[in-house]
Amino acid sequence: MILTWLYAPGDRPEVVAKALACGADAVIVDLEDAVPVSRKEYARAATAELLADRPPLPVHVRVNALDSPWGGADLTALAGLHGLAGLRLPKISAPEQVAAAAHRTGGVALHALLESAVAVERAYDIARAHPALHGLSLGEADLCADLAVCAETGLDWCRSRVVVAARAAGLAPPAQSVFPDIRDLEALAVSCARGRALGFLGRAAIHPRQLPVIERAYLPAPEEVAAAAQVLSAARATPGALALPDGRFVDPAVVAAAHRTLALSRRAAARRP
């Protein structure tokens, strides 16, 4: 289960190598915003060389926008590589873009980034665009600019919209977008707690120091683990809907949530030294 994603610029192979060794669950090699125009070709070639073999953890690549001068070449160069775990498609605003990318990449796992008002409005249709689409998330920097949003809470409706669209389409809960201030870890923790309350699972980071904060925010607290264990124990003893002594009602949806809580708890235990 992936909780932490770390971005690294594709034109700096040494930074990508460090990212692969700093404790993230997965790395996103960026060919788009982090790479200047003069280095787009080099970034693509360096990333293709990296992914010729399987890296030590999952590597996704954020390609350039499909309607840019580089997006099509990115898809062609990367789609068949042994070490590629998935492609992130920026600035998706219509389901046809996802379908076209899937046609060109032959079954590679795709992830759509929604970065405009029209994309958020079409979130469910995009989520159902093609079986190769494995996830949605927001590109919040561009979305804030499009909406003229000046406070983080102004994105709450958009965030909820994406969470609901992903669930309705049978996709995994989305990960939160990056938090741009790498120094303010307290604000990052607050933002992650809000994202978790909205239904997100995990978050992308732009610096390794953000990773422990994100992980702590998304792992269940001891009391949550205890409550989940109680739910599963009661469900095993009495199949079907029932009420616990503390008044909580248990049905299949509650049981599924308890399983996820315990899976996250086991994940934390497995990662402890």
N, C-alpha and C positions, 0 to 999 in steps of 0.2 A: 504494500500500500504506500503510495507516494504522497508525502506531506510537504516536502521541500524541493523546489526547483531552483536552480541557480543559473542565471544568464551569464554568458561569457562571449566576448566579441570574436567573430570568426576570423578576423584578420590578425589575431594575436594568439598563435598556437601555444605559446608559453603560458598565457593566462588560461586557456582552455585546459591545459594539462594540470594546472594548479586547481582549477575548479573540479576536475575529476577526482581530486584527492582530498577535498576539504570537508567531506561529511554530508554533502547534499544527497538526497535520494536519486535525483536525476539532474542532468545538465541540459540547458538549452543553448546551443550555439547560435548566435545571432548573426545573420547576414544582412539584416535590415537597418534599423535605426543606429545601431552601434558602429556601423561600418561606413566610412566616407565613400563617396562615389568613386574616387580614384583607386580604392582598394577593393571594390566589389569582386572583381575577377579573381584577385589573389585570395580573398576570403573563401570564395567558393571552392577553389582548387585545394586550399589547405584543409578545408572541412571534408572534402571528398577523400583526401589522403588519410585523414584521421579515421574515417568511417569505413575504410577498405577492410579493416579488421574490427572485431567486436570490442568495444571499450569495456572497462570494468563495471560500469553502471549504465543505465539507459541514457542515451543521448538523443534528444530531439533537436531539430533545426528550424529556427524561424527564418523562412525564406523571405525574399522581397515580395512586395505586393504583386499579385498576378498580372496586373495591368501596367507594371513598371517595365523599364527596359531589361531588367535582370530576372524577373520572377520566373518566366518560362524556362530560361537556361538553368536556374537553380533546380527546378523540378526534374529536368532531364538529367542533370549531373548527379543528383543525390538519390533518386528513387530506388535504384537497384542495389544500393550498397548494403553489405552484410551487417555493418554496425549501426545502421539507422533504426531507431526505435519509433520515430514518428516525425511528421512535418507539421509545423505550425504556420497557418496561413493568415497573414495580417490583413486588416482592412476588408474583411469579408462583409458584404452587404446584401447578398442574394444567394439563394440555394443553388442557382445555376453555376456559380463560381466554384462551389464545393464539388459539384458533380463533374465539372470540367477538370479540376485538379485530380480527382479520383481516377478519371479516365486516363490521364496522362501518367499516373504514378503506379498503376497496377496493383492496388490493394494495400499500399502503405497506410498505416494509421495516420489519420488527419485530425487536426485540431483547429477549429475556427476561432479567430480573434475578432470580436465585435467592437468597433471603435467609432461608431457614429450613431446618431439618433435613428436613422432608417434601419441600421443593422439590429438595434435593440428591438425595434418594432417587429422585425421579421425573425426574431430569435427562434421561435418554435419551428418555423418552416426551414430555417437553416439547419437546425438540429436534426431534422428528419431528411436532409437533402440526399444522403447516400450512406450505405452501410459502412463505408470506410471511415466515416466521421466518428471519432471516438470521444470528442469533448468540445465544449465551448468555454470561452472565458472572455472577459472584457479587456480591452486596451484602454485603460482609464485616462491616460494622458491626453490622447486624441479625443476621447469622448468628452472629457471636461472642456476642451477647447470648443468642440462642436456645440455643446449645450450652454457654454458660458457659465459653468458651475464654478463657484469660488470656494466651496467648503466640501469636505469629504462626505458629509451627510447628504449633500445634494445628489449623490449617486445611489442612494439606498434603493430607490424604486428600480433603477436599471439593474442593480445587483440582484434584487429579488426576482426580477423578470428573467434573468439568465438562469438563476437557480431553478425556477419553476419550469422553464423551457427545457432545460437539460433533463430534469426528472421526468417530465411528461413524454419526452422522446426516448426514455430508457437509457440515457447516458449517465455516467458517473457524476457526482456533485462537482461543480467547477472549483478550481483553485482561484484564490484571490489574485488580483493584479499586483504588480510590484509596488512597494512603498518607497517613494523617491528619496527620502532623507535617510542616508545611511548612518547618521550620527545619533538620531533621536530614537533610541531603542525603546524607550518608555512609550512614546507615541505609537511606535510600531506594535507593541503589545496590545495597546488599547484598540488599535485598528483591527488587529487579528481577532480579538475577542468579539468585536462587532461583526466581523465577517463570519465567524463561527456561528454566532446567534442567527445570522441570516441564512445559514445553510451551506456555506462554503466548506471545503475540506482541503486544507493546506494552502500554500502560497508560494508564488515566485519571489525570488530575491535577486538583488543586483550586487550584493556584497556578502562574503562569507560570514561576517559578524551578525548578519540578520538571521542566519539559519537556526541557531538555538532558540531565539525568541519565537520564531514561527512554530518550531516543533513543540515547545512548551505550551503555546497557546492552543494548539490543536489536539494535544493528548488529553485524555480524560483525567479528571481529578480522582483521587482515591474514593471519594463518596459516590462518584458516578460509576466507578467500576463495581463497587459494592452493590449499588442499586441494580445494575445490569445483571450481576450474578444472581441476585434475588429473583429477578424477573425470570431468568432462564431456569432456575431451580423450580420455581412455581409452575412454569409452563410444562416442564418435564413431568411433574407430579400430577398435574391436572390439565390435559390437553384441551384446547379451545379457550374461549374468552373467560376470564375470571377477574375477581377483584382481590388485591393484596390487603393485608391487615391495615396498612397505612392509607388505604383509600385509592391507591393507583389502580386503574383499570388496565388489564393486560389483554391485548389481542395480537394477531399476527404482525401487524405493523410495529407494535411496541417490542415484540420479540426480535424482529429483524434489526431494530435500532440497538437492542441490547447486544446482539451478536457483533455488530460493528464496533460498539464501545469496547467489548472484550478483545476484539481483534486488534484495535489500536493499543490497548493495554499490553497485549502480548508483544506487539511490535516494539514498544518502549523497553520492555524487559529484555528482549533479544539484543537490543543495541547497547545495553549497559555494559561497561567493561567488567 
